[in-house]
Amino acid sequence: MRRNIRSIVVVFLLATFSFLVLGFQQINLSSFQRGNSDTPFGLELGLDLQGGTHLVYQADIRDENGQSVPPNSDQMQSLKMTIERRVNSSGLGEPIIQLLGENRLLVQLPGVKDPDRAKSIIGETAQLMFLHRKVNFQEEIPDFNASDIVKFSLAALKSPEEGETLSKKPEQDEGVFDPYSLNVVEKNQVLYIPEDNQQAAAEFVQENKSLIPVLAIEINEPSAQVFEAIVTQLRVSMLPLQGTNKFYPDALQIELTGDLTENMILTYHPLVPSGGGLIPITTNVNFYKLEDESNIYFINIRESYETYQNAYEKLNSMDSIVFTKRVGKRDEPIGLTGDDLDRAYAGQKAGVGTPIINIEFNQEGTKKFAELTTEIAGTTDELAIILDGNQLISPVVRQPILGGSAYIDGYDFTVQRVRDISLLLESGRLPVPIKLITERAIDATLGIDSLSKSASAGLLGILLVLLFMIMYYRIPGFIAALALILYSVMLLSIFKLLPVTLTLSGVAAGILSIGMAVDANILIFERMKEELKLGRTLLTSINIGFSRAWPAIRDGNVSTLITCLILYWFADTLGATIVKGFAVTLAIGVCVSLFSALTVSRTLLRIISHTSLGSKLRFYTPAGKSGLLN
C-alpha cells in the first residue's frame, strides 16, 4: 500500500505540474522562456497552423571568373548555425531551419508578421569593414602626356541648355583658331576666339552678358581618350554615396602659366553653398566636347572668372597648361573588419538619446583601430564604416582612440535597426553569400481554419475512444479514460516545454499516439480478464496482467520508436519537415503513453482494488463476457 501512495503522489504532482504549464499562456523564469500569447495553451504552432513566412535560400559562391562554385558541407552547416543564432536572438519566434540538398537552406518562421525584417536579418552577410577614406587629395593623371595638347585658347560660349548639342559657329569657320568675324551668336552655338583677335572679342562680349568664358583645348590621341575618361569620372563622382546624402566630387585642377600663374579647380557641375555644405547645380555643365570627329573640348571657367573680360585680363598671356586630378575620396582597406570585434550591442548616445551601436575590439582589432585613428586624427580624412557594401557612417576623427571601444551612429538609425545590426555583428558574418530563391507567405486565416479542424478531430477521437473504453471495459475503461486525459495534458505540456513546433502532421501523430496508448491498456485489461477467469483475486490479476502484457507492449512500442527514428533520419537528410515533425511528435507520444499505461493506470487500479469496488469483479471484465469462476 505504501508503494501505491508513493506512486499516486508522483502521478498527482506530474498532473498538477502539467496543468500549471498549460494554464499559464507564457512562462518566464529568468532565461527560461516558453509560450506564445497568440496560440492555444501557448503552444508553438507551425506554418500550416499559425501562418508565417516560408523562405528558401541558395548559396551563391562564385569564382574570380563569375562562375558558380558549389559549397562544401562544412560551409552549409556553418551557414545554418549562423542563421539559427541570428533568428533565435532576434525575437522572431522559433524557426525551422533545415538544409535542402547540397546548396539550399529552408527557413520557416511561424507567426512572423514582419517578413522584410526577417529577410534582412537572415540575408545580410554582416561583412563589416573599417576603411581609411582619403578625402580631396591631389594625384597625377596617369597616361596623360602634355605634349599631346595641340593648342588652347580663351573662348566665349553662349549658355546651352542641358542635354542640347553644341555645334560649330559660323559655318565658314573651319577650326577653333581660324580668323574671327563678328557674326551674331545663335543659341547653342560656340563663339570661337582666335589668338590674334582676343581683345576685339573681349570688347564684343562685354555687351553680351550671357556669353561665358571658356577654355578651348585641342588634344591628340591617346591623351584625348584619357581626358575623356577623366571627364566621365568627374560626372560619376557627382552622385551621392549610396545610402547617404553625402557626395565626394572629383575635380580637375588646371594650372595656367605665363607672366603669372593661375589655378582653377573645377568639378563636373558647378557647386553652390547650401545647408552648411556644397551642392551641385546639375543643370549646368563645366565640360563639353565639340560634336564632331575632332578632340576639341570646352571647359567652363565662369566659377573662377565671372565674365569673359575678367578671364581675358588674367589669362591673355598664358602659354602653358597643366592638368592635375583632385580625388574626392578613396577608400583604402586597413585589414580591420567585423572579425576583429569582441562585442557589439545597442545603446543610446549620451546627452542626446539617439540609438547607437557600441563596439569593443579584440586585442588585434584594438591595435589596428588605434593605428588608423592616430593616422587620420585632426585631418579631413574620414573613418568609413561599411556594412554589406552600404555605408553606415563616415566621421572625421578628432583625436586617436586607443582603448578599443567606440560607437557607431547613422542618420537612418532606429532602435530596431540598431538592435538588428548589433545582432548581426554579434552572431558573425555569413560564411557564404546567399540569395533568396523562394518566398511564400502562409495566410494565418488558413492556419486558424486548419487548427480548428485539427482540434475538432482530436477531441472527437478522444471522446469516442473514452466512450468505448468506459462502455466496454467498465471500471478499467474508466481508469484508462482518466489515464488518457492525463496523458493528453502531459503530452501537450511536454510539447510546450521542449518546445515542439506543432504542424498538421504533428497533430496527426499525436492523435495516432492516443490510439497506441489505448492499445496498451487493452492488452493489459485482456490479460487481467484471463486471470480473473482463472479465479485469482483482483489485485493478483492486475499485477499478473501488467507483467504478462508488458513484453507485447514493449515490443510494439520499441518497433514504433525505431520507425520514428528512421523517419526522422530520412526527413532530416532530405529536408522533409512534415515527416520530421510527424516522427518527433509520435516518438514523444509513444514514450508518454508507456508511462500513462504502465504507471498511471496500474496505480489507479491498485488503489481501487483496496476499496469496496474491488470486490465487484463483474465490473472488471468486458461487458457481456464475465465468464468468472465462482
Secondary structure, DSSP 8 states (H G I E B T S, - for coil): -HHHHHHHHHHHHHHHHHHHHHHSSEEEETTEEEE-TTSGGG--B-HHHH-EEEEEEEE-EE-TTS-EE---HHHHHHHHHHHHHHHHHHTS---EEEEETTTEEEEEEET-S-HHHHHHHHH----EEEEEEEEEEEE--TT--GGGEEEEEEEEEE---TT---B-S-TT--STTS--------TTBEE---GGGHHHHHHHHTT-TTEEEEEEEEE-TTHHHHHHHHHHHHHHTTS--TTSS-----EEEEEEESSSEEEEEE-SS-EEEETTEEEE-TT--SEEE-SSSS-EEEEE-TTT-SSHHHHHHHHTT--EEEEEEEEEEEEEEEEEEGGGEEEEEEEE-TTT--EEEEEEE-HHHHHHHHHHHHHHTTSS-EEEEEETTEEEE--B-SS---SSEEEE--TT--HHHHHHHHHHHHH---SS-EEEEEEEEE-HHHHHHHHHHHHHHHHHHHHHHHHHHHHHHHHHHHHHHHHHHHHHHHHHHHHHHTT--B-HHHHHHHHHHHHHHHHHHHHHHHHHHHHHHTT--HHHHHHHHHHHHHHHHHHHHHHHHHHHHHHHHHHHHHT-HHHHHHHHHHHHHHHHHHHIIIIIIHHHHHHHHTSGGGG-GGGGS-TT------
